[in-house]
Amino acid sequence: MVTTLDLPDDVLQRATLKAAREGVTLKEFVARTLEKNLEPAELPQGVKPWEALRGSGTAEIVPEESPWEYDEPPPHDPIWEPFSK
């Protein structure tokens, strides 16, 4: 994937120098640094990953912006028929 980053000049220079000292390309250095810093936090024993995310979302349903009328049933969709019986 190609991505453009707008970095401060001094940060790019330091990253380029460090990559050269380590004998890797800037791309490899940036990818490795991001991987290292994005490692998931250890979850407590028995906690499922999706449970750890509960409550962290910012999505909000705004009835005025919804295409559905709330007192109407949703339109018929054959894919859900096996579950509605």
Contacts in CASP RR format, 6 or more apart in sequence:
PFRMAT RR
TARGET T0000
AUTHOR 0000-0000-0000
METHOD contacts of the structure
MODEL  1
MVTTLDLPDDVLQRATLKAAREGVTLKEFVARTLEKNLEPAELPQGVKPW
EALRGSGTAEIVPEESPWEYDEPPPHDPIWEPFSK
5 30 0 8 1.000
7 15 0 8 1.000
15 26 0 8 1.000
15 29 0 8 1.000
15 30 0 8 1.000
15 33 0 8 1.000
16 26 0 8 1.000
18 29 0 8 1.000
19 25 0 8 1.000
19 26 0 8 1.000
19 28 0 8 1.000
19 29 0 8 1.000
19 30 0 8 1.000
22 29 0 8 1.000
24 32 0 8 1.000
40 49 0 8 1.000
43 49 0 8 1.000
43 52 0 8 1.000
63 70 0 8 1.000
68 74 0 8 1.000
END
